[in-house]
Amino acid sequence: MFFYWLTIFSLFIVDRFTKVYILQKSSLISSVVTQTGGDFLSFYLNKNLAFSLPIFVWILWPLLLGILAWLLFFTWQMYQQKQMIFLPLSLIITGAVSNILDRLLYGGVVDFINIWQFPVFNLSDVYITIGVLWVLLFELRKQK
């Protein structure tokens, strides 16, 4: 179990480090522009939802905090029941907490991985995506 918590903590730290790095790099380029460059690493401050879907702030915070609270509660239940689905749920929570921290610190989510013809994203988004796919695989295997 120690290895599990160390891995989750390490993933969180790596994500935070990459965001701080890209923020420092982008501040050297421009402190006003919210999107810089077209390179693989491009700073973009996303003040909206995933894929830059617009949302009102008064809806955003209750929605984010409600989903996070439910995820924490459900993950804790799965952990107590020794069901392995708590592993991918932990990835989702790690990514969500880091993105929420971005919103609190910077007013939006720090995205920086820019792949051609794909929305700009960050490591937290990768964690969330892997976690969601992993949960779907769990559910598909359970149904068979």
SEMARNU-237795 format. One record per residue: residue number from 1; x, y, z of N, C-alpha, C in turn. Coordinates in Angstrom, 3 decimals. Atoms other than C-alpha are relative to their C-alpha. Example, Ala and Ser with C-alpha at 12.3 -4.5 7.8 and 13.67 -1.06 7.14 Angstrom:
2
   nr        nX        nY        nZ       caX       caY       caZ        cX        cY        cZ
    1     0.890    -1.190     0.000    12.300    -4.500     7.800     0.900     1.200     0.000
    2    -0.820    -1.190    -0.060    13.670    -1.060     7.140    -0.770     1.090     0.730
***
This chain:
144
   nr        nX        nY        nZ       caX       caY       caZ        cX        cY        cZ
    1     0.824    -1.189     0.000     0.000     0.000     0.000     0.875     1.262     0.000
    2    -0.914    -1.132    -0.017     2.957     2.302     0.644     0.378     0.406    -1.420
    3    -0.369    -0.271     1.384     3.985     1.987    -3.014    -1.134     0.713    -0.739
    4     1.167    -0.623     0.616     0.457     2.928    -4.102    -0.056     1.490     0.341
    5     0.083    -1.404    -0.416     0.407     6.158    -2.056     1.197     0.797    -0.502
    6    -1.187    -0.664     0.528     3.960     6.992    -3.115    -0.172     0.316    -1.486
    7     0.238    -0.207     1.429     2.972     6.592    -6.776    -0.984     1.138    -0.230
    8     1.007    -1.055     0.149    -0.132     8.792    -6.436     0.616     1.357     0.338
    9    -0.647    -1.250    -0.408     1.861    11.464    -4.595     1.021     0.449    -1.051
   10    -1.015    -0.318     1.011     4.669    11.286    -7.182    -0.644     0.533    -1.280
   11     0.706    -0.481     1.187     2.224    11.683   -10.070    -0.487     1.433     0.202
   12     0.466    -1.347    -0.314     0.755    14.757    -8.369     1.164     0.992    -0.058
   13    -1.171    -0.877    -0.026     4.213    16.265    -7.813     0.536     0.236    -1.417
   14    -0.474    -0.152     1.381     5.294    15.610   -11.425    -0.922     0.949    -0.765
   15     0.952    -0.887     0.665     2.121    17.294   -12.678     0.197     1.443     0.440
   16    -0.183    -1.362    -0.512     2.628    20.322   -10.429     1.316     0.593    -0.517
   17    -1.307    -0.466     0.475     6.295    20.573   -11.434    -0.078     0.423    -1.465
   18     0.093    -0.346     1.420     5.479    20.529   -15.158    -0.788     1.286    -0.200
   19     0.792    -1.230     0.137     2.870    23.252   -14.709     0.790     1.224     0.442
   20    -0.834    -1.121    -0.453     5.230    25.475   -12.729     1.079     0.289    -1.041
   21    -1.027    -0.176     1.025     7.926    24.901   -15.343    -0.562     0.749    -1.207
   22     0.566    -0.632     1.195     5.655    25.855   -18.240    -0.448     1.426     0.305
   23     0.360    -1.375    -0.375     4.386    28.903   -16.333     1.228     0.901     0.015
   24    -1.235    -0.792    -0.012     7.946    30.096   -15.762     0.514     0.229    -1.408
   25    -0.455    -0.117     1.385     8.852    29.419   -19.390    -0.870     1.003    -0.757
   26     0.899    -0.893     0.727     5.769    31.264   -20.663     0.109     1.436     0.494
   27    -0.122    -1.366    -0.504     6.330    34.268   -18.393     1.205     0.697    -0.619
   28    -1.132    -0.589     0.706     9.628    34.772   -20.169    -0.417     0.471    -1.392
   29     0.472    -0.350     1.345     7.763    34.897   -23.493    -0.972     1.181     0.070
   30     1.012    -1.042    -0.113     4.756    36.991   -22.468    -0.814    -0.231     1.254
   31     0.789     0.151    -1.228     2.954    37.659   -19.220    -1.445     0.390    -0.220
   32     1.356    -0.463     0.265    -0.196    38.986   -20.907    -0.785    -1.006    -0.824
   33     0.681     0.909     0.911    -1.044    36.489   -23.635    -0.310    -1.309     0.708
   34     0.368     1.252    -0.649    -2.934    33.395   -22.487     0.352    -1.221    -0.834
   35    -0.467     1.135     0.793    -1.694    31.236   -25.345     1.253     0.432    -0.725
   36    -1.254    -0.330     0.670     1.828    31.181   -26.650     0.464    -1.166    -0.833
   37    -0.672     0.998     0.819     3.523    29.322   -29.419    -0.925    -1.013    -0.625
   38     0.710     1.094     0.629     2.437    26.441   -31.573     0.819    -1.263     0.143
   39    -0.878     1.136    -0.215     5.112    24.086   -30.322    -0.708    -1.080     0.805
   40     0.527     1.108    -0.800     4.564    20.785   -28.569    -0.323     0.464     1.419
   41     0.264    -0.572    -1.315     4.821    22.668   -25.256    -0.423     1.454    -0.187
   42     0.554    -1.337     0.187     2.554    25.716   -25.477    -0.889     0.333     1.182
   43     0.792    -0.408    -1.152     1.105    27.588   -22.517    -1.377     0.483    -0.433
   44     1.369    -0.447     0.215    -2.658    27.995   -22.486    -0.722    -0.056     1.338
   45     0.767    -0.036    -1.241    -4.779    29.057   -19.507    -1.464    -0.214    -0.334
   46     1.379     0.366     0.322    -8.136    27.303   -19.848    -0.907     0.377     1.161
   47     0.914    -0.453    -1.045   -10.791    29.143   -17.842    -1.354    -0.694    -0.087
   48     1.256     0.705     0.204   -13.564    26.866   -19.106     0.122    -1.463     0.444
   49    -0.024     1.436    -0.294   -14.374    23.167   -18.787     0.938    -0.719    -0.966
   50    -0.801     0.809     0.915   -12.663    20.325   -20.619    -0.318     0.377    -1.440
   51     0.129    -0.362     1.405   -12.113    21.018   -24.322    -0.467     1.443    -0.174
   52     0.350    -1.433    -0.007   -12.681    24.728   -23.477    -1.498     0.259    -0.135
   53     1.447    -0.218     0.011   -16.432    24.254   -23.164    -0.342     1.085     1.016
   54     0.302    -1.110    -0.912   -17.826    27.467   -21.655    -0.971    -0.411     1.105
   55     0.898     0.239    -1.125   -19.535    27.446   -18.262     0.036     1.221     0.910
   56     0.055    -1.107    -0.947   -20.671    30.069   -15.769     0.736    -0.382     1.280
   57    -0.784     0.252    -1.211   -18.434    30.390   -12.698    -0.891    -0.470     1.147
   58     0.881     0.373    -1.103   -21.408    30.091   -10.333    -0.489    -1.434    -0.123
   59     0.319     1.422     0.189   -22.077    26.638   -11.830     1.273    -0.839     0.154
   60    -1.258     0.741     0.047   -18.424    25.605   -12.186     0.452    -0.510     1.364
   61    -0.540     0.402    -1.304   -17.329    25.590    -8.535    -0.863    -1.018     0.728
   62     0.805     1.053    -0.649   -20.313    23.713    -7.062     0.079    -1.332    -0.745
   63    -0.105     1.223     0.796   -20.083    21.228    -9.928     1.317    -0.725     0.271
   64    -1.314     0.610    -0.237   -16.332    20.622    -9.491     0.115    -0.579     1.407
   65    -0.125     0.456    -1.387   -16.494    20.370    -5.711    -0.951    -1.144     0.311
   66     0.948     1.101    -0.191   -19.581    18.151    -5.800     0.508    -1.305    -0.588
   67    -0.549     1.197     0.648   -18.001    15.723    -8.248     1.201    -0.523     0.782
   68    -1.171     0.423    -0.772   -14.758    15.686    -6.251    -0.415    -0.660     1.318
   69     0.474     0.586    -1.263   -16.621    15.019    -2.982    -0.572    -1.397    -0.236
   70     0.576     1.308     0.305   -18.564    12.160    -4.580     1.116    -0.996    -0.331
   71    -1.113     0.889     0.350   -15.352    10.696    -6.070     0.777    -0.440     1.236
   72    -0.722     0.343    -1.231   -13.579    10.852    -2.704    -0.786    -1.006     0.835
   73     0.851     0.899    -0.784   -16.497     9.191    -0.926    -0.052    -1.389    -0.636
   74     0.112     1.279     0.696   -16.906     6.467    -3.568     1.329    -0.756     0.008
   75    -1.319     0.630    -0.017   -13.156     5.802    -3.757     0.304    -0.571     1.374
   76    -0.216     0.494    -1.359   -12.971     5.479     0.021    -0.809    -1.271     0.251
   77     0.823     1.205    -0.149   -15.845     2.969    -0.057     0.639    -1.183    -0.721
   78    -0.615     1.078     0.769   -14.127     0.920    -2.760     1.300    -0.473     0.659
   79    -1.227     0.345    -0.714   -10.862     1.032    -0.834    -0.334    -0.855     1.230
   80     0.413     0.749    -1.186   -12.620    -0.178     2.347    -0.472    -1.409    -0.359
   81     0.505     1.300     0.451   -14.242    -3.010     0.384     1.072    -0.810    -0.741
   82    -1.135     0.637     0.667   -10.829    -3.874    -1.090    -0.294    -0.324    -1.471
   83     0.276     0.142     1.421   -12.130    -3.442    -4.628     1.035     0.814    -0.765
   84    -1.124    -0.605     0.712    -9.361    -2.640    -7.080    -0.388     1.226    -0.825
   85     0.411    -1.164     0.774   -11.441     0.025    -8.840     0.438     1.303     0.675
   86    -0.470    -1.218    -0.654   -10.129     2.483    -6.237     1.299     0.507    -0.630
   87    -1.242    -0.441     0.644    -6.837     2.579    -8.211    -0.259     1.006    -1.131
   88     0.263    -1.000     1.038    -8.205     4.246   -11.365    -0.751     1.224     0.533
   89     0.694    -1.139    -0.599   -10.496     6.406    -9.237     1.003     0.953     0.647
   90    -1.036    -0.837    -0.603    -7.395     7.655    -7.422     0.723     0.835    -1.055
   91    -0.597    -0.770     1.097    -5.880     8.687   -10.748    -0.896     1.174    -0.381
   92     0.954    -1.053     0.344    -9.024    10.658   -11.563     0.040     1.101     1.056
   93    -0.035    -0.977    -1.092    -8.940    12.350    -8.150     1.298     0.808    -0.030
   94    -1.290    -0.698     0.064    -5.233    13.191    -8.490    -0.032     1.081    -1.075
   95     0.097    -0.981     1.079    -5.844    14.905   -11.819    -0.977     1.112     0.318
   96     1.016    -1.006    -0.330    -8.974    16.670   -10.596     0.504     0.981     1.051
   97    -0.514    -0.874    -1.066    -7.300    18.021    -7.447     1.041     0.967    -0.571
   98    -1.012    -0.873     0.575    -4.380    19.378    -9.458    -0.636     1.079    -0.878
   99     0.665    -0.995     0.841    -6.677    21.083   -11.971    -0.796     1.004     0.831
  100     0.704    -0.918    -0.894    -8.792    22.559    -9.155     0.996     0.950     0.662
  101    -1.048    -0.848    -0.579    -5.600    23.836    -7.539     0.438     1.071    -1.004
  102    -0.305    -0.988     1.043    -4.751    25.524   -10.863    -1.039     1.110    -0.029
  103     1.077    -1.005     0.037    -8.128    27.263   -10.872     0.102     0.950     1.181
  104    -0.141    -0.842    -1.186    -7.550    28.515    -7.335     1.210     0.921    -0.101
  105    -1.244    -0.768     0.049    -3.985    29.695    -7.988     0.089     0.954    -1.188
  106    -0.245    -0.747     1.233    -4.156    30.956   -11.577    -1.268     0.476    -0.705
  107     1.248    -0.423     0.633    -7.836    31.489   -12.411    -0.404    -0.860    -1.183
  108     0.299     0.932     1.083    -7.842    28.616   -14.904     0.974    -1.160     0.045
  109    -0.852     1.189     0.029    -6.266    25.271   -15.711     1.166     0.243    -0.949
  110    -1.212    -0.155     0.802    -2.689    25.365   -16.989     0.123    -1.203    -0.931
  111    -0.169     1.027     1.028    -2.622    23.385   -20.235     1.237     0.343    -0.806
  112    -1.248    -0.288     0.698     0.573    22.989   -22.203     0.424    -1.034    -1.029
  113    -0.379     1.014     0.982     0.780    19.775   -24.247    -0.859     0.224    -1.236
  114     0.691    -0.403     1.212    -0.106    20.771   -27.784     0.315    -0.994    -1.111
  115    -0.150     0.979     1.073    -0.612    17.957   -30.286    -0.893     0.453    -1.151
  116     0.692    -0.479     1.185    -1.686    18.851   -33.811    -1.445    -0.499    -0.067
  117     1.424     0.293     0.164    -5.478    18.957   -34.304    -0.632    -0.647     1.232
  118     0.542     0.544    -1.246    -6.145    18.113   -30.655     0.017     1.119     1.023
  119    -0.023    -1.064    -1.013    -7.092    20.348   -27.716     1.266    -0.060     0.864
  120    -1.166    -0.083    -0.884    -4.203    21.536   -25.538    -0.395    -0.606     1.348
  121     0.316     0.685    -1.255    -4.020    19.460   -22.330     1.226    -0.026     0.893
  122    -1.107     0.099    -0.952    -1.810    18.691   -19.303     0.060    -1.419     0.562
  123    -0.138     1.350    -0.566    -0.671    15.665   -17.287    -1.214    -0.397     0.837
  124     1.211     0.303    -0.779    -3.699    15.922   -14.983    -1.090    -0.560    -0.908
  125     0.991     0.493     0.956    -5.910    15.461   -18.029     0.328    -1.419    -0.446
  126    -0.426     1.362     0.351    -3.863    12.382   -18.955    -0.389    -0.962     1.128
  127     0.365     0.848    -1.145    -4.366    10.964   -15.432    -1.511    -0.268     0.015
  128     1.465     0.134    -0.011    -8.116    11.614   -15.613    -0.450    -0.922    -1.127
  129     0.382     0.827     1.147    -8.391    10.051   -19.076     0.361    -1.463     0.222
  130    -0.406     1.381    -0.283    -6.420     6.947   -18.090    -0.910    -0.598     1.074
  131     0.882     0.482    -1.063    -8.509     6.639   -14.915    -1.386    -0.348    -0.511
  132     1.340     0.254     0.547   -11.801     6.902   -16.815     0.009    -1.237    -0.891
  133    -0.087     1.184     0.861   -10.704     4.358   -19.428     0.168    -1.274     0.825
  134    -0.221     1.142    -0.884    -9.524     2.034   -16.659    -1.302    -0.406     0.697
  135     1.302     0.293    -0.628   -12.902     2.306   -14.874    -0.919    -0.668    -1.015
  136     0.827     0.612     1.041   -14.669     1.534   -18.156     0.412    -1.447    -0.253
  137    -0.472     1.377     0.178   -12.483    -1.556   -18.608    -0.438    -0.895     1.157
  138     0.488     0.740    -1.162   -13.321    -2.663   -15.055    -1.465    -0.376    -0.178
  139     1.430     0.227     0.141   -17.016    -2.300   -15.782    -0.310    -0.971    -1.137
  140     0.206     0.929     1.109   -16.812    -4.096   -19.126     0.369    -1.421     0.387
  141    -0.417     1.337    -0.449   -14.938    -7.001   -17.551    -0.977    -0.572     1.021
  142     0.954     0.454    -1.008   -17.438    -7.138   -14.706    -1.287    -0.514    -0.636
  143     1.233     0.398     0.666   -20.348    -7.472   -17.135     0.110    -1.332    -0.712
  144    -0.181     1.283     0.716   -18.825   -10.512   -18.875    -0.109    -1.170     0.917
***
